[in-house]
Amino acid sequence: MLRLNQLYKVFNEGTPDEKLALQNLQLELKKGEFLTVIGSNGAGKSTLMNMVAGKLLPDAGEVEIDGQNVSQVPEHVRSRMIGRVFQDPMAGTAPNMTIEENLAIAFGRTNTRGFGFGVTKKRKGFFKEKLESLHLGLEDRMNAKVGMLSGGERQALSLLMATFTEPKILLLDEHTAALDPSRAELVTQLTKKIVGQYQLTTLMVTHNMQQALDLGDSLIMMDKGKIIFEAGGVNKQKLTVEKLLQEFQRIKGEKMNNDRAVLI
């Protein structure tokens, strides 16, 4: 479903600020596969996500989604195939619009544009049904401005908006990092439920190593624009945070005392 072939990206080439962000990265996700990505700042995680989304275009290499080469397809066109949830609960929604208006915009992402009512009676029923699945009572507040929601409620809504049209690829960009522990756990459980229900091909970046182990079918660790470690299936199930730290130390030849040292 998603194939990244020899992706290469450099910023500020030929200047003192030159930075090699991705080094001939190779990655493939089958339909329905859930991959978690960890790594320190500057490892290339955000560049990877932006490359899949189309926000950045590769200097070399290819991005394929569902067998289609989209390497040079711009973000606004590619968005019909991709759902994305960002770290900031304020991103991904329109705060001055109501819940149902935000849902209508997300619903229209995959449809041909035209003139007509964005929120019809039929769609209201559909939106209410989807909101009920969150168990947050938002189905009774559909006319509330999204800017009035708490961070956890807003992030749950963003997750729903990114997934209820069943995108070919779901990108989760540290989507629980800005939430308090209880809300982060709520959104994590919703993620597990929604991804499983729709069998979405998912790429999730996280700074939380335990979360990376608890979610998904497989895991990769990045450093300096390369994949330096990967595990899937039974091998991933056997991993612990301590074993991941040991693996990072073995590969890098550096002693790390905790997961924060690896991930910040």
Protein Blocks (a to p, Z undefined) as FASTA:
>chain_A
ZZcehiacdehehiakbccfbghiacdddehiacddeddehilmmmmmmmmnomaccfbd
cddeehiacklgcfklmmmmpccddfblkgoiafkbcfklmmmmmmmmmpccdeddfbdf
klmmmmmmmmmmnonopmmmmmbcfklpcfklmmmmmmmmmmmnopabdcdehkllmpcf
klmmmmmmmmmmmmmmnopacddddfblklmmmgojbdcddeehiafbdcehjllmmpcf
klmmmmmmmmnopacfbfklmmZZ
